[in-house]
Amino acid sequence: MRLHFFIITFFATLGIFAQEKEVVKDEIQFDAVDSLYREDQFYLNITYNALQKRPDGITQNKLSPGFSFGFLRDMPINKKRTVAFAAGLGYSLGVYNQNLGIRDAGGGLNSYQVLDSDISFSKNKLSLHYVDLPIEFRWRDSTPESHIFWRVYTGVKFSYLFYDQYKSQASIGDFKQSNNKDLNQFHYGLYVAVGWNTWNFYAYYGLNPLLKSNARIEGQSIDMNTTNFGLMFYIL
């Protein structure tokens, strides 16, 4: 009887030990490196906004900052997952401090003028709020073991203007306006982000003007577009 009890106890102990080894083995497999990783990312962008193709006499003054944030969905297209496409959704704010004066001309129309040296002003600012749809092509030298890498991301950004505000405090009078119908609601442009890890240089070039063709200064169309330069931060 003692021999039978010893044999049963011995094999039972082996069974428990084997189960413990299987659990440990399963845990190691659970922590294995993910070879099918994606670089899905939140992004934050801080820029300086410059106006291009300005009419004669139009200049920028003070700082014209820009800010945007959103999320990008990563879609790798090669086995190493170093090449990918991405699409996302975001919000952006562009502020332009300049000397383009806007005034109500009546009948739902605006008049535009240069606030030159004869007109003093303490504020003349246009703020534009957009919903953004970025679509980009991505190259990076990332690996499954590390998310610290070099990147070159470039693409096109489509933007919808959902709110705008103009504020002016000048010697010819103060003026404030929202929802200017002379502004183009849809904007699109090309951009590139190049950098390492979190820090990336960012540049954007708008392909269509901020204002419609009916916005004019002394018969000259205001065909200004924008270029933005700054930093892009990617957050996993």
Backbone as a ProteinNet text record, in pm:
[ID]
protein_1_A
[PRIMARY]
MRLHFFIITFFATLGIFAQEKEVVKDEIQFDAVDSLYREDQFYLNITYNALQKRPDGITQNKLSPGFSFGFLRDMPINKKRTVAFAAGLGYSLGVYNQNLGIRDAGGGLNSYQVLDSDISFSKNKLSLHYVDLPIEFRWRDSTPESHIFWRVYTGVKFSYLFYDQYKSQASIGDFKQSNNKDLNQFHYGLYVAVGWNTWNFYAYYGLNPLLKSNARIEGQSIDMNTTNFGLMFYIL
[TERTIARY]
82.4	0	86.1	193.1	280.5	345.8	382.9	444.7	346.5	222.7	120.3	97.5	92.4	70.4	186.3	309.8	427.2	425.6	387.3	383.5	278.4	157.8	50.1	92.7	154.3	198.9	307	399.2	508.6	456.2	366.1	314.3	222.1	150.9	67.8	153.6	267.3	360.1	419.1	453.7	505.2	402.5	275.4	168.8	154.4	160.2	148.1	266.1	387.1	508.1	501.4	450.6	438.3	339.7	229	130	190.2	274.1	338.5	432.4	503.9	593.4	516	398	316	265.3	227.6	180.2	290.9	414	527.1	555	547.6	571.4	469.3	342.9	237	260.9	308.3	333.1	444.9	546.2	656.1	606.5	522.6	467.5	378.1	307.6	219.4	298.1	420.6	503	593.2	571.4	656.5	644.2	749.5	751.3	641.9	572.9	465.6	524.8	530.3	586.3	486.3	361.3	257.2	216.5	315.2	286.9	241.3	171.7	131.3	179.9	208.1	245.8	123.7	14.9	-100.3	-58.1	-85.2	-28.8	-123.1	-117.3	-169.2	-57.6	-96.2	5.4	-29.3	74.3	62.7	157.9	107.8	183.4	181.3	299.2	310.9	390	333.6	396.3	397.8	477.8	470.4	405.8	307.4	231.4	277.6	315.2	360.1	265	228.4	141	224.2	187.6	255.2	165.1	225.3	152.9	69.2	131.6	60.4	46.1	-68.3	-83	15.8	40.8	132.9	90.8	186.8	160.5	120.7	85.3	43.7	167	177.3	288.3	233.6	315.2	280.1	351.4	286.2	346.1	317.5	399.4	391.3	410.4	378	389.5	257.3	262.5	141.6	151.7	99.6	118.9	11.6	45	-49.4	-41.3	-150.8	-158	-253.4	-217.7	-307.9	-282.1	-383.2	-367.6	-469.4	-443.7	-534.9	-480.3	-535.8	-497.3	-478.3	-375.5	-345.1	-346.3	-414.6	-421	-317.4	-227.1	-114.8	-154.1	-113.6	-145.2	-18.6	64.4	189.2	161.8	256.1	237.1	355.2	457	565.7	586.8	660.6	678.3	749.5	850	923.2	844.8	734.1	645.6	716.9	813.1	884.6	825.7	736.2	666.8	516.9	446.9	304.7	231.9	101.4	12.2	-57.3	-105.6	-180	-286	-396	-504.4	-553.2	-601.4	-641.7	-745	-768.2	-865.9	-811.5	-823.9	-769.3	-834.1	-781.4	-826.3	-703.8	-720.3	-609.8	-660.9	-574.9	-600.8	-486.2	-519	-419.9	-449.6	-350.8	-365.8	-273	-326.5	-249.1	-258.7	-147.5	-136.9	-75.7	-151.5	-108.2	-181.9	-161.2	-220.9	-325.9	-393.7	-506.5	-632.4	-682.8	-802.4	-929.6	-1025.4	-1156.5	-1263.5	-1355	-1463.9	-1594.8	-1704.9	-1837.2	-1877.7	-1901.9	-1941.4	-2092.4	-2167	-2312.7	-2360.9	-2483.1	-2541.9	-2473.5	-2410.7	-2341	-2207.8	-2154.5	-2026.8	-1919.9	-1795.7	-1681.8	-1594.9	-1528.9	-1426.5	-1291.8	-1185.9	-1051.6	-956.2	-866.2	-770.7	-641.2	-535	-406.8	-403.6	-378.3	-361	-216.6	-193.5	-57.2	-11.7	95.6	154.7	63.2	-37.2	-131	-237.2	-248.1	-349.2	-277.3	-290.6	-227.5	-324.5	-269.7	-354.7	-275.1	-346.4	-284.4	-313.7	-418.2	-452.6	-518.9	-476.9	-541.8	-514.8	-606	-580	-693.6	-655.1	-750	-722.1	-824.8	-812.1	-900.2	-842	-912.2	-910.3	-1026.6	-1041.7	-1083.5	-1008.7	-1032.2	-1052.4	-1128.7	-1126.7	-1037.2	-938.5	-837.1	-851.4	-822.3	-812.1	-675.2	-573.2	-441.3	-433.6	-370.6	-344.2	-197.3	-119.7	24.4	88.2	204.5	291.3	404.9	439.8	534.5	653.8	773.3	891.6	955.9	1000	1069.7	1160.3	1258.6	1344	1313.6	1187.1	1143.2	1158.9	1157.7	1161.7	1058.7	1022	927.8	979.9	1114.6	1171.9	1182.7	1180.6	1203.7	1111	1058.3	973.9	1047.3	1179.1	1262.3	1333.7	1299.4	1349.5	1345.6	1414.1	1406.2	1280.6	1225.5	1104.4	1103	1036.4	1000.8	855.9	766.3	624.1	582.1	519.5	476	337.9	261.1	126	50.8	-80	-169.7	-270.1	-303.7	-399.9	-517.4	-637.3	-760.5	-822	-863.5	-913.9	-1046.9	-1135.1	-1265.1	-1272.2	-1293.3	-1303.2	-1443.6	-1452.2	-1583.6	-1608.1	-1502.8	-1523.5	-1406.5	-1436.8	-1331.9	-1370.1	-1268.4	-1292.1	-1183.9	-1230	-1139	-1159.9	-1048.2	-1053.5	-956	-1002.8	-917.8	-944	-835.5	-841.3	-747.9	-807.6	-729.3	-782.6	-702.5	-741.2	-866.2	-899.7	-1021.3	-1143.1	-1121.2	-1231.5	-1206.4	-1274.3	-1263.3	-1365	-1328	-1417.6	-1395.6	-1506.4	-1501.2	-1599.7	-1557.6	-1642.4	-1616.3	-1721.7	-1709.8	-1780.5	-1739.9	-1802.7	-1801.5	-1682.7	-1663.9	-1686.2	-1785.3	-1819.3	-1718.1	-1624.8	-1519.9	-1406.2	-1403.2	-1299.4	-1335.3	-1237.6	-1260.1	-1282.1	-1389	-1416.7	-1329.8	-1294.4	-1212.9	-1070.1	-975.4	-834.1	-761.9	-655.2	-574.5	-430.7	-337.4	-196.7	-109.3	19.6	117.9	200.8	241.4	322.9	424.4	525	627.2	668.8	692	745	867.8	981.3	1108.1	1172.3	1214.8	1279.7	1310.7	1344.2	1384.4	1306.6	1249.7	1175.6	1059.6	1053	941	954.2	1077.7	1101.2	1109.9	1027.3	1023.6	1001.3	1077.3	1055.1	934.3	849.4	724.9	714.7	669.5	645.2	520.1	439.6	314.6	306.3	257.8	237.9	94	17.1	-121.2	-129.6	-213.4	-224.2	-337.2	-425	-529.2	-533.6	-584.9	-580.4	-676.5	-646.9	-733	-866.5	-864.5	-986	-1029.8	-1158.9	-1215.3	-1173.9	-1196.1	-1150.4	-1223.4	-1341.4	-1414.7	-1361	-1269.8	-1206.5	-1090.9	-1101.3	-1004.5	-962.9	-840.8	-791.8	-763.5	-841.3	-826.4	-823.3	-913.5	-925.1	-831.1	-735.5	-639.3	-689.6	-693.7	-740	-643.5	-699.6	-617.9	-594.6	-486.2	-460.8	-367.1	-366.2	-272	-298.1	-190.8	-197	-100.5	-89.4	-9.1	95	208.9	308	329	342.1	358.4	487.8	564.9	689.2	688.3	732.5	736.3	778.3	723.3	756.7	633.4	656.2	551.6	594.5	503.3	528.5	433.6	488.4	407.4	407.1	289.3	271.8	200	263.8	203	93.7
-120.6	0	126	123.2	241	264.7	154.2	168.2	227.9	180.5	235.8	384.6	423.3	563.6	651.2	596.7	672	694.5	590.6	602.1	703.4	696.5	791.3	934.3	955.4	1090.4	1141.6	1055.3	1093.4	1142.1	1065	1103.9	1227.1	1240.1	1358.8	1484.2	1473.4	1587.6	1624.6	1523.2	1548.4	1620.8	1579.4	1644.3	1790.9	1822.7	1963	2044.6	1986.5	2055.3	2082	1984.7	2001.8	2112.1	2118.2	2223.9	2361.2	2372.4	2500	2542.1	2443.4	2475.5	2523.6	2462.6	2504	2646.2	2680.9	2816.6	2918.1	2886.2	2976.1	2990.8	2877.7	2881.4	2968.7	2956.3	3038.5	3185.5	3218.3	3357.9	3416.3	3338.6	3386.3	3413.5	3327.3	3348.3	3472.1	3497	3612.9	3743.3	3743.5	3863.8	3872.2	3787.8	3787.1	3917.2	3950.5	4073.2	4068.7	4180.6	4189.3	4224.7	4127.9	4152.3	4218.3	4232.1	4295.4	4429.6	4502.4	4629.1	4735.6	4835.6	4954.3	5079	5182.3	5310	5402.3	5354.5	5441.9	5548.9	5675.1	5782	5901.1	5963.4	6098	6194.5	6309.2	6406.6	6544.3	6623.2	6761.3	6845.2	6955.6	7035.2	7181.7	7244.7	7387	7453.6	7560.7	7619.7	7772.3	7827.4	7969.2	7977	8065.3	8075.4	8197.6	8173.2	8281	8292.2	8414.5	8440	8458.6	8387.5	8397.6	8469.3	8520	8589.5	8705.1	8782.3	8894.4	9010.2	9078.4	9199.5	9307.1	9402.6	9511.4	9582.1	9600.1	9672.8	9584.8	9458.3	9369.3	9307.6	9323.3	9267.1	9197.6	9107.1	9043.4	9113.8	9117.3	9178.9	9090.4	9101.2	9015.3	8869.2	8778.8	8636.1	8582.6	8499.5	8436.1	8285.8	8238.9	8099.4	8006.4	7879	7774.8	7658.9	7586.2	7475.3	7371.1	7243.8	7138.1	7010.4	6925.1	6793.9	6699.2	6568.7	6469.5	6329.2	6236.7	6095.4	6041.7	5955.6	5893.9	5741.3	5673.2	5527.9	5477.1	5391	5340.5	5214	5204.3	5087.6	5043	4956.5	4910.2	4833.1	4843.5	4777.1	4686.4	4674.5	4579.5	4489.8	4381.5	4280.7	4336.7	4423.1	4482.5	4592.5	4635.5	4739.3	4873.4	4897.6	5025.1	5121.8	5074.2	5157.5	5143.5	5256	5251.3	5371.4	5358.9	5471.9	5501.1	5623.9	5659.5	5762.5	5756.2	5853.9	5890.7	6012.9	6055.3	6165.1	6216.8	6324.1	6415.3	6547.4	6639.2	6776.4	6863.1	7003.1	7092.5	7207.6	7302.9	7446.3	7529.6	7673.3	7748.5	7841.8	7928.5	8074.1	8145.4	8286.1	8368.9	8477.6	8563.2	8707.2	8760.5	8901.9	8975	9067.2	9134.1	9268.1	9337.9	9471.4	9476.2	9362.3	9360.9	9399.7	9518.7	9565.9	9517.6	9472.2	9427.1	9513.4	9562.5	9642.9	9603.4	9624.7	9593	9700.3	9658.4	9752.8	9758.5	9682.6	9680.8	9576.9	9532.4	9434.1	9298.5	9266.5	9138.9	9134.1	9250.8	9258.1	9318.9	9288.5	9344.1	9428.1	9525.3	9600.7	9569.8	9570.5	9535.5	9650.4	9676.8	9783.9	9751.9	9819.8	9807.3	9908.9	9860.2	9951.6	10000	10108.9	10156.8	10248.9	10321.5	10406.7	10520.7	10553.8	10660.4	10612	10479.9	10421.6	10342	10386.5	10314.3	10209.2	10095	9990.4	9911.9	9865.2	9784.6	9636.3	9605.6	9465.5	9454.4	9355.8	9325.8	9177	9093.6	8949.8	8869.9	8768.2	8674.8	8536	8474.6	8341.3	8243	8130.1	8031.3	7895.6	7834	7705	7599.5	7487.4	7384.8	7246	7162.8	7018.3	6962.8	6880.5	6833.7	6684.5	6649.4	6509.6	6490.2	6445.9	6419.1	6277.4	6263.7	6133.9	6133.8	6038.2	6046.7	5913	5923.8	5810.1	5813.3	5696.2	5692.4	5600.8	5649.2	5563.6	5584.3	5473.6	5481.4	5358.5	5363.1	5247	5182.6	5175	5115.8	4964.3	4903.5	4758.7	4718.1	4589.2	4545.9	4569.7	4573.1	4588.3	4733	4828.6	4968.4	5061.7	5159.9	5261.3	5396.2	5391.3	5510.2	5497.5	5585.3	5565.2	5695.6	5692.9	5802.1	5785	5899.1	5892.9	6003.8	5974.1	6074.3	6046.6	6134.7	6121.4	6240.4	6212.1	6319.7	6288.8	6392	6366.1	6492.3	6479.1	6589.7	6604.8	6729.1	6756.9	6835.7	6782.9	6850.8	6912.3	7038.3	7109.9	7177.9	7174.1	7240.6	7351	7473.7	7589.2	7593.7	7571.2	7571.7	7696.4	7775.5	7900.6	7993.9	8121.5	8222.1	8347.6	8423.3	8547.3	8649.2	8770.5	8882.1	8989.6	9039.2	9146.8	9256.6	9380	9493.9	9608	9665.9	9786.7	9888.6	9985.9	10080.6	10221.2	10317.6	10458.1	10490.1	10404	10426.8	10358.6	10298.4	10235.6	10087	10036.8	9894.4	9815.1	9693.3	9608.9	9462.6	9389.3	9246.6	9173.1	9060	8986.5	8836.1	8757.2	8611.8	8561.6	8442.3	8376.2	8463.6	8507.4	8586.4	8497.3	8528.4	8446	8457.8	8552.5	8564.8	8465	8397	8298.9	8164.5	8099	7963.9	7866.6	7788.6	7691.3	7567.2	7528.9	7409.2	7448.9	7387.3	7411.1	7278.5	7279.3	7158.3	7199.7	7114	7144.7	7023.3	7038.7	6931.8	6957	6848.3	6865.2	6753.2	6776.7	6676	6690.3	6576.2	6572.7	6481.9	6535.8	6462.1	6474.6	6360.2	6369.8	6236	6240.8	6123.5	6119.7	6003.9	5981.1	6082	6157.2	6248.8	6378.6	6425.3	6556.7	6547.4	6628.4	6625.2	6765.6	6799.8	6925	6909.1	7011.6	7004.6	7125.3	7101.9	7210.7	7179.4	7283.8	7269.8	7382.4	7349.8	7450.9	7440.6	7548.1	7550.6	7569.3	7490	7493	7582.4	7627.5	7719.7	7841.7	7954.2	8078.5	8077.1	8162.1	8174.9	8239.6	8333.8	8408	8378.1	8396.4	8375	8488.8	8467.7	8564	8698.4	8701	8827.1	8920.5	8872.4	8957.7	9032.6	9166.5	9245.7	9372.2	9417.7	9547.7	9632.3	9739.1	9828.2	9748.7	9653.2	9573.3	9455.5	9445.9	9336.1	9221.6	9101.6	8984.3	8950.2	8909.6	8873.8	8722.3	8681.9	8539.4	8478	8530	8482.3	8336.1	8258.9	8125	8121.1	8006.6	8000.5	7891	7917	7813.9	7811.1	7690.7	7674.4	7598	7645.6	7580.2	7561.6	7445.4	7424.9	7285.5	7238.5	7108.2	7019.4	6891.6	6790.6	6688.7	6660.4	6561.5	6443.6	6321.6	6199.7	6129	6089.3	6025.9	5893.4	5782.9	5650.5	5630
0	0	0	81.2	84.4	-52	-121.4	-253	-353.2	-351.9	-441.7	-414.2	-289.1	-252.2	-300.8	-288.7	-333.6	-484.1	-559.4	-705.3	-749.4	-689	-724.8	-694	-577.2	-537.4	-631.9	-673.1	-762.8	-896.7	-958.2	-1089.9	-1080.8	-972.5	-954	-945.8	-873.9	-863.1	-998.3	-1080	-1213.5	-1299.7	-1285.7	-1363.7	-1329.3	-1199.6	-1156.8	-1208.6	-1199.4	-1247.3	-1396.6	-1473	-1617.9	-1651.7	-1575.3	-1599	-1572.8	-1467.2	-1436.7	-1548.5	-1608.5	-1718.7	-1840.7	-1865	-1977.9	-1958.1	-1833.4	-1807	-1832.9	-1782.9	-1805.5	-1953.4	-2026.9	-2170.9	-2241.3	-2200.3	-2259.9	-2231.8	-2109.9	-2075.4	-2161.9	-2190.2	-2274.5	-2415.8	-2467	-2600.1	-2603.7	-2493.8	-2488.8	-2499.9	-2443.5	-2445.1	-2567.8	-2665.9	-2784.4	-2861.9	-2938.8	-3018.4	-3125.5	-3141.1	-3239.6	-3375.8	-3465.9	-3598.9	-3692.9	-3648.5	-3731	-3671.2	-3618.1	-3552	-3652.2	-3601.9	-3678.8	-3606	-3682.5	-3624.2	-3619.1	-3560.6	-3537.3	-3437.3	-3469.1	-3388.2	-3374.4	-3257.5	-3240.1	-3282.1	-3336.4	-3376.9	-3323	-3301.8	-3256	-3339.3	-3392.9	-3488.7	-3446.2	-3440.8	-3407.5	-3519	-3580.3	-3698.4	-3693.9	-3782.6	-3819.2	-3956.8	-3973.7	-4098.5	-4178.2	-4303.4	-4391.8	-4510.3	-4545.8	-4659.9	-4786.1	-4891.2	-5019.9	-5121.2	-5229	-5337	-5282.1	-5195.1	-5133.5	-5232.2	-5231	-5314.6	-5270.3	-5356.8	-5325.3	-5197.1	-5105.4	-4981.3	-4864.2	-4889	-4780.3	-4715.5	-4584.4	-4507.8	-4382.8	-4330.3	-4203.5	-4089.7	-3973.7	-3857.1	-3735.3	-3635.9	-3518	-3560.7	-3471.3	-3498.8	-3550.1	-3654.7	-3708.5	-3682.6	-3568.2	-3529.5	-3587	-3589.1	-3627	-3529.4	-3516.9	-3421.8	-3477.3	-3465.8	-3510.1	-3431.1	-3424.3	-3361.5	-3424.4	-3410.5	-3467.3	-3451.8	-3528.8	-3521.7	-3662.6	-3679.3	-3808	-3794.3	-3887.6	-3892.6	-3990.9	-3942.6	-4020.9	-4096.1	-4224.8	-4308.5	-4382	-4321	-4384.8	-4513.3	-4609.4	-4738.7	-4775.2	-4687	-4714.3	-4592.5	-4611.5	-4507.1	-4385	-4405.1	-4292.7	-4223.4	-4284.9	-4230.5	-4215.5	-4303.8	-4306.8	-4409	-4492.8	-4591.2	-4565.3	-4567.1	-4532.7	-4590	-4592.9	-4613.7	-4481	-4466.4	-4345.4	-4381	-4310.2	-4325.3	-4185.9	-4171.4	-4038	-4038.1	-3920.4	-3899.2	-3791	-3813.4	-3715.3	-3717.9	-3634.4	-3622.8	-3634.2	-3698.2	-3705.4	-3692	-3637.8	-3622.5	-3687.1	-3776.8	-3837.9	-3805.4	-3754.3	-3717.8	-3806.2	-3863.5	-3953.8	-3906.5	-3859.3	-3824.1	-3943.4	-4002.2	-4124.6	-4136.7	-4246.5	-4261.9	-4372.7	-4397.2	-4490.3	-4413.1	-4440	-4371	-4438.8	-4359	-4408.7	-4342.8	-4423.1	-4371	-4439.9	-4369.2	-4421.9	-4522.7	-4648.8	-4753.9	-4771.8	-4689	-4699.7	-4799.8	-4780.8	-4871.8	-4866.6	-4752.6	-4740.4	-4810.2	-4852.6	-4922.7	-4832.7	-4864.7	-4791.3	-4883.1	-4824.9	-4897.4	-4833.4	-4916.8	-4869.9	-4901.6	-4807.1	-4826	-4751.3	-4792.3	-4723.3	-4610.3	-4487.8	-4374.8	-4378.5	-4452.8	-4475	-4362.6	-4386.8	-4283.1	-4239.4	-4321	-4284.7	-4186.9	-4168.8	-4080	-3971.6	-3848	-3737.4	-3683.4	-3641.2	-3583.2	-3479.8	-3378.7	-3273.1	-3291.8	-3368.1	-3393.5	-3529.4	-3606.1	-3733.4	-3762.5	-3716.9	-3710.4	-3772.9	-3851.1	-3910.9	-3853.9	-3793.4	-3734.1	-3809.6	-3851.9	-3933.6	-3864.5	-3851.2	-3784.9	-3888.2	-3892.1	-3994.5	-3933.4	-4005.8	-3989	-4099.6	-4062	-4157.1	-4187	-4311.5	-4353.4	-4418.2	-4343.2	-4401.7	-4458.2	-4574.8	-4637	-4675.6	-4625.2	-4643.8	-4679.4	-4744.3	-4773.8	-4673.3	-4615.8	-4506	-4534.9	-4499.9	-4493.7	-4358.1	-4295.4	-4167.2	-4154.1	-4066.5	-4044.3	-3908.8	-3875.7	-3749.4	-3752.4	-3633.4	-3617.8	-3512.6	-3504.9	-3400.8	-3259.7	-3243.6	-3110.3	-3065.7	-3160.5	-3123.3	-3200.3	-3128.6	-3191.4	-3198.9	-3186.8	-3202.4	-3336	-3432.7	-3569	-3647.9	-3763.3	-3860.5	-3945.2	-3988.8	-4071.8	-4175.9	-4287.6	-4387.4	-4424	-4381.2	-4409.1	-4497.2	-4609.7	-4698.8	-4753.5	-4783.1	-4832	-4867.3	-4872.6	-4904.7	-4790.6	-4761.1	-4654.5	-4711.2	-4689.4	-4728.1	-4602.6	-4613.7	-4496.5	-4528	-4429.3	-4440.9	-4335.8	-4380.7	-4291.6	-4229.7	-4097.6	-4032.6	-3948.5	-3922.2	-3849.5	-3875.8	-3893.9	-3911	-3834.2	-3794.4	-3721.4	-3757.3	-3785.8	-3815.2	-3709.5	-3652.9	-3554.1	-3594.6	-3587.7	-3621.5	-3524.5	-3474.2	-3392.1	-3456.8	-3528	-3607.3	-3591.4	-3640.3	-3628	-3710.3	-3810.5	-3889.2	-3825.8	-3708	-3636.6	-3612.4	-3510	-3478.1	-3558.3	-3593.1	-3672.4	-3634.3	-3628.5	-3595.1	-3684.4	-3739.4	-3832.1	-3822.8	-3838.2	-3844.9	-3970.2	-4013.8	-4129.2	-4255.2	-4291.5	-4412.6	-4535.9	-4616.9	-4732.8	-4846.8	-4836.1	-4937.9	-4916.9	-4802.4	-4774.6	-4837.4	-4896.9	-4949	-4833.8	-4842.1	-4736	-4746.9	-4868.5	-4888.4	-4926.5	-4857.3	-4884.4	-4897.5	-4973.7	-4989.6	-5015.7	-4974.3	-4992.2	-4967.1	-4996.1	-4979.6	-4854.3	-4787.7	-4667.4	-4655.7	-4571	-4542.7	-4396.6	-4331.8	-4195.4	-4196.2	-4153.9	-4156.5	-4019.3	-3962.4	-3833.1	-3771.2	-3643.7	-3567	-3437	-3408.2	-3284.6	-3273.4	-3165.6	-3142.1	-3220.4	-3245.1	-3304.1	-3455.8	-3524.9	-3670.2	-3725.7	-3830.8	-3902	-3994.1	-3999.9	-4076.9	-4169.3	-4292.7	-4387.7	-4468.8	-4493.1	-4568.8	-4670.2	-4790.8	-4894.9	-4946.2	-4926.9	-4973.4	-5123.7	-5188.7	-5334.4	-5385.7	-5299.3	-5343.9	-5251	-5298.9	-5220.3	-5102	-5004.6	-4887.1	-4921.1	-5014.7	-5048.9	-5192.1	-5216.3	-5349.9	-5442.9	-5571.7	-5672.8	-5666	-5600.8	-5593.2	-5484.2	-5400.8	-5300.7	-5367.8	-5376.1	-5451.8	-5377.8	-5407.7	-5361.9	-5484.3	-5502.6	-5618.2	-5748.6	-5759.8	-5880.9	-5890.1	-5796.4	-5796.5	-5710.2	-5767.2	-5694.3	-5580.5	-5467.2	-5350.7	-5354.8	-5419.5	-5444	-5340.8	-5221.3	-5120.5	-5083.3	-5077.3	-5018.6	-4901.1	-4836.5	-4714.2	-4720.2	-4657.3	-4628.9	-4478.2	-4423.1	-4279	-4251.2	-4153.7	-4114.4	-3962.8	-3918.8	-3775.2	-3736.4	-3625.3	-3568.5	-3561.4	-3588.8	-3578.2	-3472.5	-3379	-3274.7	-3292.9	-3296.4	-3309	-3173.2	-3130.6	-2999.5	-3019.8	-2979	-2995.4	-2892.8
[MASK]
++++++++++++++++++++++++++++++++++++++++++++++++++++++++++++++++++++++++++++++++++++++++++++++++++++++++++++++++++++++++++++++++++++++++++++++++++++++++++++++++++++++++++++++++++++++++++++++++++++++++++++++++++++++++++++++++++++++++++++

